[in-house]
Amino acid sequence: MSTEHGGPGFLRPLDGLVLGYAAVSSVACLVGAARGVAGCLPQALWSLAIGAGAALMAWATRHTTNRWLLLFRLGYAPVFYLSFYHQVDILWPIFHDAPFDGWLAAADQALFGTQPALRFQELFPSRLLSEVFCFAYFAYFFYMPLLLIAAYLRSYAAAERVVFALSLCFYLCFTVFWLFPTVAPHYWFPPHMGPRLYDGYVFNHALFFLTSNGEIRGGAFPSSHIAVATLLTIYARRETPGLFPILAPITAVLYPAVLYLHAHYFVDVPAGIAVGLLVATFSDRLQARLKEADSAPVR
């Protein structure tokens, strides 16, 4: 890997994207604080701190050619996805008194005459099938680091395209989550307890370990799992073709898995696919337009 002009420069498109979402979420949290919504003021300060940290990091590494610092320059954005995701739980009550799951359940009922998120597992009760679906769901959590590292080994620019698209996809989903909140079938339908230990052998336990305390009541539509998996599978084909034959079948299995495991309504899946395809179509062009005239491209 080589860099031009002695480093990546200051405030590349990815940095601007992080700063932009941090600013928008901080404003939303301040609105919530003004309305007396609990927890909003600390979250506003946290978003501002993320934005300030992103700007400071971008400035501090603007001239670096150190490959580890350059990897950090790309990897810091994904570190805060989880923080912004959990922030949705605090943001959506600013705008709505209740989630919209009834609308999605009604849409599924109209399409199928039943609730696919409940009936799928009832029609095909299988410990082995559940284990396969749990594996696909668990494997999703490794898409991001795997593709980031593989793309970075190819070039900084390739990895930057991946992380920019990934961040754009997550931020778009998060924004929809707090404007159109839905809690997902495992919270909406009885027993309303969220993720439970699924049937299986090994990956059911591994998945439950990741999701039991990580899920929120407010992030079902569109399915960010489906959107991101679709997006990264497309980017694997573009940037790291060797990974595509691995990710593609897992992504294909993930589509029905989120229904079988009660994580999403049926309508969440095509909506997630649409978001992933939309970001994949426009992300690279948006990134190119956002590049500053005096930024130093890294190839």
Secondary structure as UniProt FT lines:
FT   TURN            5..6
FT   HELIX           13..34
FT   TURN            35..36
FT   TURN            38..39
FT   HELIX           40..60
FT   TURN            61..63
FT   HELIX           67..79
FT   HELIX           81..95
FT   HELIX           101..112
FT   HELIX           116..123
FT   HELIX           127..140
FT   TURN            141..142
FT   HELIX           143..154
FT   HELIX           156..179
FT   HELIX           185..188
FT   TURN            190..191
FT   HELIX           203..211
FT   TURN            212..214
FT   TURN            217..218
FT   HELIX           224..239
FT   TURN            241..243
FT   HELIX           244..260
FT   TURN            261..262
FT   TURN            266..267
FT   HELIX           268..290
FT   TURN            293..294
//
